[in-house]
């Protein structure tokens, strides 16, 4: 009897686990169409040619090359939206300051990586692309405040092109599920425990996101996972058992691309042109 009870408990726990990681099942055809493209990470950037990441020039190059593009959106001190990856300006602009502590007009003064390009607003990127290529819009942020989601949604009203939303933050993705359920959304993830962990609560948060345990809460239409962590159990179950559309990020060379392109539905790439797209 104890053996039977033990097996029953384990079975129940496994079923609970499957419930927690279960994605949305209803919009595979839409995702299939969007994932016919591969996506240029932060645009088709090439710094030695004067085209930095997350710049209007990089997004124009991606659209002209027939690629989709991935971009990062953050909210500023004055409630504007800019396209920039890091929370701090130091790596790209050589200035020690946070995006959230500055207004858009201030941020416009800083060149990107010493080029003539400056930090674009989200509206500028939307006007530039104008439906010529699909967008993967990553919403940056770690707080519970969903104002940035509201702002992004407002900016996308009337936009004529195809796009999906993604984020590491499940609170943001739940906002989209609740307030804009028609918008395709995806969970960004990786083995975040390889990063610096600041205390037990941070460890728990990263462990939960790594294992996709909030999927039941956000019901993602796709999973975007770090290709270096592709053996993660939760990711493999989502992809192979639940058949969730999947994207690998960020692939940096042709050899890796060729190995991975049959293991996922699309690839987010940088630093080279995938041969199938040339």
Buried (B, 14 or more C-beta within 10 A) or exposed (E): EEEEEEEEEEEEEEEEBBEBBBBBEEBBEBBEEBBEBBBBBBBBBBBEEBBBBBBBBBBBBBBEBEBBBBBBBBBBBEEBBBBBBBBBBEEBBEEEBBBBEBEBEBBEEBBBBEBEBBBBBBBBBBEBBEEBBBBBBBBBBEEEEBEBBBBBBEBBEEBEBBBBBBBBBBBBBBBBBEEBEEBBBBBBBBBBBEEEBEEEEBEEBBBBBBBBBBBBEBBBBBBBBBBBBBEBEBBBBBBEEBEBBBBBBBBEEBEBBEEBBEBBBBBBBBEBBBEEBE
